[in-house]
């Protein structure tokens, strides 16, 4: 499926870009244009899945985070590329097409506090999430992602609950709906997503989810649960820095 990334890649705006409906350059990035206009129309924060981005010939898997007033307040390029070979399961090598990002991504979102962002395979790396909470004091981490029919049933929910408990925060995931492979092969290889967008609270409980079909998950987040969890089980202050350390590269 990554073979299609270069063909459909867009030149996306830089961090802190303020949307202007008269900016003709936005016509070259229709996906971003929809996200900006939706954030402003509905007066909401939008973490816009991921979009293939072309910057100087390098292709990135990029997530745009947009404020209610149409400002690009976060831009995450997927840090960990999905290069795997599961015997009898799936073989995939994103690095054949994509370049990795090199930054931690977070943004301030009003009453939600700081929100961290990763993309799909990033969720498998606890160090990335731990740095988001240690360095950026994130109360919530969002992972747009499309696990497949091999890794999805085994690890999708498990990893979300693990990251929520590790970091004592909310974890939200958004997945494409599942579309089965067509009988006739198309131009690019088909990818069947597991689906099941989910919300997990700081205690590790699933508090909202859906099936594999197109759906909307709505959950009221009580951010006081984050402080309650961190005060009750204060692991952040109990690290053994004399034995191990977690540092930003």
QUIUR-V898491 format. One record per backbone hydrogen bond with DSSP energy under -0.5 kcal/mol. CO is the residue of the C=O (numbers start at 1). NH is the residue of the N-H. If there is no record, write none. Layout:
[[CO NH] [CO NH]]
This chain:
[[1 4] [2 5] [2 6] [4 8] [5 9] [6 9] [10 12] [10 54] [14 17] [17 19] [17 72] [20 23] [22 24] [23 26] [24 27] [25 28] [26 29] [28 11] [29 33] [30 34] [31 35] [32 36] [33 37] [34 38] [35 39] [36 40] [37 41] [38 42] [39 43] [39 44] [46 48] [46 66] [47 49] [48 64] [51 62] [52 10] [53 55] [53 60] [55 58] [58 55] [58 60] [59 99] [60 53] [60 62] [61 78] [62 51] [63 76] [64 48] [64 66] [65 73] [65 74] [66 46] [67 70] [70 19] [71 67] [71 73] [72 16] [74 65] [75 77] [76 63] [76 78] [78 101] [79 81] [81 83] [82 84] [82 94] [84 92] [85 87] [86 89] [90 86] [92 84] [93 96] [94 97] [94 98] [105 117] [107 115] [109 112] [110 113] [113 109] [114 139] [114 140] [115 107] [116 142] [117 105] [118 144] [119 122] [120 123] [121 124] [122 125] [124 126] [125 128] [125 129] [126 130] [127 131] [128 132] [129 133] [130 134] [131 135] [131 136] [132 136] [132 138] [133 137] [137 114] [139 170] [140 116] [141 172] [142 118] [143 174] [144 120] [147 194] [148 152] [150 154] [151 155] [151 156] [152 156] [155 159] [156 160] [157 161] [158 162] [159 163] [160 164] [161 165] [162 166] [163 167] [164 168] [164 169] [170 141] [171 200] [172 143] [173 198] [174 145] [183 185] [191 193] [192 149] [197 210] [198 173] [199 207] [199 208] [200 171] [201 204] [205 201] [205 207] [208 199] [211 196] [212 178] [216 218] [219 221] [220 222] [221 223] [222 225] [223 226] [223 227] [224 228] [225 229] [226 230] [227 231] [228 232] [229 233] [233 235] [234 237] [235 238] [239 241] [240 243] [240 244] [245 247]]
